[in-house]
Amino acid sequence: MTVRPKKALGQHFLVDENMLGVIGRLAELESDDVVLEVGPGLGVLTRYLADRVAVVHAVELDRSLEEPLREALGDRGNVRLIFGDALALDLAALEPAPTKLVANLPYNIATPIVVESLDELPSLRRWTVMVQREAADRFFAVPRTKAYGAVSVMIQLTTRRVGFHPVPPTVFRPRPRVDSALVAFERLDDGPPLARLRPVVDAAFSHRRKTLANSASLAGLASRGEVEAALAKIGRHAGVRAEELAPPEFVALADALA
């Protein structure tokens, strides 16, 4: 059966099985793992995972892939195929609860899937995801760089990077016009709850060209004066921009605003 990737869904199917060993190594797969895979595509990675872990929850939006996926998986009974939008599904209700996210993420949902899973899937301990190189760089960007933003802050407050591997366009079909990367990170045991921090971080970066106080007030978080007073409490001047603050400073800022 010939399957045509859908550009609108950001589909770039993994077809080079040589990448599987790299993914397996960075994911540190174990026989009792419960893996969440978003965007299984043609099932190349799904099949590899199923042969090495206890359960694979494979979430696919494109219903037209059901036949080739089931064909690729054969009689592997430990794969739970779920058809739907991973951003709309209640992934926290999956049984057994996933402990690792291992996926070649569709480009158009890669960042929101990762960010949402940080807080909404507390059972996840490790992420090993294939994403656009630009997104991978953004995840662990440092302050005062163009790539550093709200996503960087939230990921770095709750995880630490444990692996990185550049991925060429040749491993996908169709070949993307951008480079990709495989990035692995694991949850920190002492990471702060993001539910309280996310409004502060999002508001701070909502208008990057403005000062943090102006950006946050325009986003409706608090008045400019209140934000400036909170910044003073953490030792920052009123004209500071969001990209100048390190991730832990956003925790302090949230505390000061509270």
C-alpha positions as CSV (number, residue, x, y, z in Angstrom):
1,M,0.0,0.0,0.0
2,T,1.5,3.4,-1.1
3,V,1.1,6.1,1.6
4,R,1.6,9.7,0.7
5,P,2.7,11.9,3.6
6,K,0.4,14.8,4.3
7,K,2.2,18.1,4.4
8,A,-0.6,19.7,6.4
9,L,0.1,17.2,9.2
10,G,3.8,17.8,9.2
11,Q,4.5,14.2,8.3
12,H,8.1,13.2,7.6
13,F,8.2,9.4,8.0
14,L,11.3,7.8,9.6
15,V,12.5,5.3,7.0
16,D,16.2,4.8,7.9
17,E,16.3,1.9,10.4
18,N,20.0,2.8,11.2
19,M,18.6,5.6,13.4
20,L,16.8,3.1,15.6
21,G,19.9,2.1,17.5
22,V,20.7,5.7,18.3
23,I,17.1,6.3,19.5
24,G,17.2,3.1,21.6
25,R,20.5,4.1,23.2
26,L,19.4,7.6,24.1
27,A,16.0,6.4,25.4
28,E,17.7,3.8,27.6
29,L,14.9,1.3,26.8
30,E,14.2,-1.4,29.4
31,S,11.9,-4.4,29.3
32,D,9.4,-2.9,31.8
33,D,9.1,0.5,30.2
34,V,5.7,1.9,29.1
35,V,6.4,4.1,26.1
36,L,4.2,6.9,24.6
37,E,4.9,7.4,20.9
38,V,3.1,10.3,19.2
39,G,3.1,10.1,15.4
40,P,4.1,6.5,14.7
41,G,3.7,7.1,10.9
42,L,4.6,3.8,9.1
43,G,5.5,2.0,12.3
44,V,9.2,1.7,11.8
45,L,10.0,3.0,15.3
46,T,6.8,1.5,16.8
47,R,7.9,-2.0,15.8
48,Y,11.4,-1.4,17.2
49,L,10.0,-0.2,20.5
50,A,7.4,-3.0,20.8
51,D,10.2,-5.6,20.6
52,R,12.0,-4.0,23.6
53,V,9.5,-2.6,26.1
54,A,6.4,-3.8,27.9
55,V,3.8,-1.5,26.3
56,V,3.7,1.1,23.5
57,H,0.9,3.6,23.4
58,A,1.0,4.8,19.8
59,V,-1.1,7.9,19.1
60,E,-1.7,8.7,15.4
61,L,-3.9,11.5,14.0
62,D,-4.1,10.2,10.4
63,R,-6.7,7.4,10.1
64,S,-5.4,6.5,6.6
65,L,-2.3,5.1,8.3
66,E,-4.2,2.4,10.2
67,E,-3.8,-0.4,7.6
68,P,-0.1,0.1,7.0
69,L,0.5,0.5,10.7
70,R,-1.3,-2.7,11.6
71,E,0.5,-4.5,8.8
72,A,3.9,-3.3,10.0
73,L,3.2,-4.4,13.6
74,G,2.0,-7.9,12.7
75,D,1.1,-9.9,15.8
76,R,2.8,-7.7,18.4
77,G,0.1,-7.5,21.1
78,N,1.8,-5.0,23.3
79,V,1.1,-2.0,21.1
80,R,-2.1,0.1,21.8
81,L,-3.0,2.0,18.7
82,I,-4.9,5.2,19.5
83,F,-6.3,7.3,16.7
84,G,-6.9,11.0,17.6
85,D,-5.2,14.3,18.2
86,A,-2.6,13.9,20.9
87,L,-3.1,17.5,22.0
88,A,-6.8,16.9,22.6
89,L,-6.7,13.4,24.1
90,D,-6.5,12.8,27.8
91,L,-3.1,11.1,27.7
92,A,-3.0,11.1,31.5
93,A,-5.7,8.5,31.5
94,L,-3.6,6.0,29.6
95,E,-3.2,2.6,31.4
96,P,-0.6,1.6,32.2
97,A,0.7,5.1,32.6
98,P,3.6,5.9,30.2
99,T,7.0,6.3,31.7
100,K,8.9,7.5,28.6
101,L,8.0,9.5,25.5
102,V,9.9,8.2,22.5
103,A,8.8,9.7,19.2
104,N,9.6,11.2,15.8
105,L,7.3,14.1,16.5
106,P,5.4,15.7,13.7
107,Y,7.0,19.1,13.2
108,N,3.8,21.1,13.7
109,I,3.0,19.8,17.2
110,A,6.5,18.9,18.5
111,T,6.9,21.8,20.9
112,P,3.4,21.9,22.3
113,I,3.4,18.1,22.9
114,V,6.6,18.3,24.8
115,V,5.6,21.4,26.9
116,E,2.1,20.0,27.7
117,S,3.6,16.6,28.7
118,L,5.9,18.2,31.3
119,D,3.0,19.0,33.6
120,E,0.1,16.9,32.4
121,L,2.0,13.6,32.3
122,P,3.7,13.4,35.6
123,S,4.4,9.7,35.1
124,L,6.9,10.5,32.3
125,R,10.5,10.3,33.5
126,R,12.4,10.5,30.2
127,W,11.8,12.1,26.8
128,T,13.7,11.1,23.6
129,V,12.2,13.0,20.7
130,M,13.1,13.7,17.1
131,V,12.3,17.4,16.3
132,Q,13.4,20.2,14.0
133,R,17.0,21.3,14.9
134,E,15.6,24.7,15.6
135,A,13.2,23.3,18.2
136,A,15.9,21.1,19.8
137,D,18.1,24.2,20.2
138,R,15.3,26.1,21.7
139,F,14.6,23.5,24.4
140,F,18.0,24.1,26.1
141,A,18.9,27.5,24.9
142,V,20.7,29.8,27.3
143,P,19.6,33.3,28.4
144,R,20.4,36.3,26.1
145,T,20.2,34.3,23.0
146,K,17.6,34.4,20.2
147,A,16.5,30.8,20.8
148,Y,15.8,31.3,24.5
149,G,12.2,31.7,25.4
150,A,9.3,30.5,27.4
151,V,9.7,26.9,26.2
152,S,13.4,27.0,27.2
153,V,12.5,28.1,30.7
154,M,9.8,25.5,31.3
155,I,11.8,22.6,30.0
156,Q,14.9,23.6,31.9
157,L,13.1,24.1,35.2
158,T,11.7,20.5,35.1
159,T,14.2,18.4,33.2
160,R,17.9,18.1,32.3
161,R,19.3,17.2,28.9
162,V,21.1,13.8,28.8
163,G,21.6,13.3,25.1
164,F,21.8,15.0,21.7
165,H,22.3,13.7,18.2
166,P,22.0,15.6,14.9
167,V,19.8,14.0,12.3
168,P,20.2,14.5,8.6
169,P,17.2,15.0,6.2
170,T,18.0,11.7,4.5
171,V,16.5,9.5,7.2
172,F,13.0,10.8,6.4
173,R,10.5,10.5,3.6
174,P,9.9,13.0,2.2
175,R,13.1,14.7,3.1
176,P,12.5,17.9,5.1
177,R,14.1,21.1,4.0
178,V,15.5,21.6,7.5
179,D,17.9,19.7,9.8
180,S,16.5,17.7,12.7
181,A,17.9,16.5,16.0
182,L,17.3,13.8,18.5
183,V,17.3,15.2,22.0
184,A,16.9,13.3,25.3
185,F,16.1,14.7,28.7
186,E,14.9,13.4,32.0
187,R,12.7,14.8,34.7
188,L,14.2,16.5,37.7
189,D,13.0,15.2,41.0
190,D,12.8,18.7,42.5
191,G,11.3,20.6,39.5
192,P,8.7,23.2,40.4
193,P,5.0,22.8,39.5
194,L,4.5,24.5,36.1
195,A,0.8,25.3,36.6
196,R,1.8,28.3,38.8
197,L,4.8,29.4,36.8
198,R,3.5,29.1,33.2
199,P,1.3,32.2,33.3
200,V,4.3,34.3,34.5
201,V,6.7,32.9,32.0
202,D,4.2,33.1,29.1
203,A,3.4,36.7,30.0
204,A,7.0,37.7,30.3
205,F,7.8,36.5,26.8
206,S,4.6,37.5,25.2
207,H,6.1,40.8,23.8
208,R,9.8,40.1,23.4
209,R,10.7,43.5,22.1
210,K,9.4,45.1,25.3
211,T,10.7,45.1,28.9
212,L,9.5,42.2,31.0
213,A,7.3,44.5,33.1
214,N,5.6,46.0,30.0
215,S,5.2,42.6,28.4
216,A,3.6,41.1,31.5
217,S,1.3,44.0,32.1
218,L,0.1,44.0,28.5
219,A,-0.6,40.3,28.8
220,G,-2.8,41.0,31.8
221,L,-0.6,39.3,34.5
222,A,-0.3,42.3,36.8
223,S,0.2,46.1,36.5
224,R,3.6,47.3,35.3
225,G,4.3,48.8,38.8
226,E,3.5,45.5,40.5
227,V,5.9,43.6,38.1
228,E,8.6,46.2,38.6
229,A,8.3,45.9,42.4
230,A,8.5,42.1,42.1
231,L,11.6,42.4,39.9
232,A,13.2,44.7,42.5
233,K,12.6,42.0,45.1
234,I,14.7,39.5,43.1
235,G,17.4,42.0,42.4
236,R,16.5,42.9,38.8
237,H,16.0,46.5,37.5
238,A,12.8,47.7,36.0
239,G,14.1,47.7,32.4
240,V,15.1,44.1,32.3
241,R,13.9,41.9,29.4
242,A,12.6,38.4,29.8
243,E,15.4,36.8,27.9
244,E,17.9,38.1,30.5
245,L,16.5,36.1,33.4
246,A,17.7,32.5,34.0
247,P,15.0,29.9,34.6
248,P,15.3,29.8,38.4
249,E,14.7,33.6,38.4
250,F,11.3,33.0,37.0
251,V,10.4,30.9,40.0
252,A,11.6,33.7,42.3
253,L,9.6,36.2,40.2
254,A,6.4,34.1,40.5
255,D,6.9,34.0,44.3
256,A,7.5,37.7,44.5
257,L,4.3,38.4,42.4
258,A,2.3,36.1,44.7
